Amino acid sequence: MAEPSRIGKFLEQTQVLRIPKHSLSTFGATSIEYHLVSPVDDMPDRTRLREGCVVSEKPKILTPQSLRERFEGFGEDSREFEQWLGREYRELLRALEYRFKNLDLRTSVIHQDPRDTVRRIQEDADARESRRTALILCPDAAWSLALMKFTLDEAARSFPGNVHDLERRGFFESGGPSARARKNEIERLFEQASTDPSARDILRKKLQDCGLFSEYEDRFLNLFNT
């Protein structure tokens, strides 16, 4: 295993030359095609190319309910504790867990200068208008470190937007089962209204009755643009 000082030196030599145009999805898995380009030691006209796919699973959220479930055997006060958590630790509980899988790794050595390899991959990605492609130039011995660092940076870049999406859908609310049931009903009505225009008035009334119309207004209006 590399020493911490070596890790820092390796990462200083790593360049992320292309990042995906979209952040990680909030409500589903995200697949990122990656290309890791590394010079081959003592062979300036050779390039080691590693290609594959990193899949980011749907981010898991930490809510008062999920946190309460970690306290087993604490009696009936755990439910009241859940409600207290929602009030006192509202900002803290906006936490997400990201998990990544590295799939379909392929490695090859090609007779080409690393700079030419980078240029070729960039041009190909541009021609395909790929929005989920990452291109990284890194030391050969540090390819796994470079890839793991990249995935963490993608999570950090996506985190604010993911939290915002979840908050708008009410996933961080601490209102208990009744609040979650209300959110589920609203989601069901949105799904129905997306294909049945007659259901839109029902959805509008539900949102107004719950005092949530302003929160969902943009999403509701988008139903009329499809």
Steps between C-alpha positions, in 0.01 A plus 500: 500500500630847415614724782293819556786717371526287188125523446522877508785501249318263269183709506695818435609342172142407408299718265127466440471620142132437446217469752141390433270783402231378742530447873411170664132414490299551819234237440682227311835351408750691285741338258823682408727382219862561592834500319820496707809592300845424648852528360690173509824534698813523283290467184402852386328377185270262690178567689311280742131554455245382755134527410185399679188622671442638847145459624380727777206345682200706600613714797368377833368759740539528875170612651376517858316172437807317368712637782245394761513147366866484604393529863369156595362411841455858618126467564203706392688828534671428168199633307499825694876514449445476124280808508754686712776413255299651218474830686845528656717344230315603186810617313724220623256238376537616142759228449541265206693180450649430157616159384700431183575188299778470244382277215639360174861612550705449184873567477715533191841635398493697177781630280420866541621798697271571803427852373382363166288242681336772708429706188347202320269414790393863539414526133306175507300605807422836338391331177265271694380796709554278801371653821612218731868471411799562727859529378785484751876523449684335789815310599484134408551386859220724629213424267274359774571797728419738215173323426390490865588869547299581189192321634524689830529830314190411297310429822611832648401683182158334493420520872337849513269422209412156635411644840290771337309243293431284805398793711250618238343154505477504880740215572658686789174574676447363849123489496482125534288254301222749423742739328658220299157369399406849382817524293436158349147606404634814334754296306224266388289795384793648309551170321131480416485864386795448265279283276149607601428876469177460694701406809682833509219685675496230769873538543477880515235484772701249700809720490301807601323319784838382634657843464760357263409658168787752502747218569374294208398787272777462240450128480124542472528758219738272313212255460350740249817509289506129423 
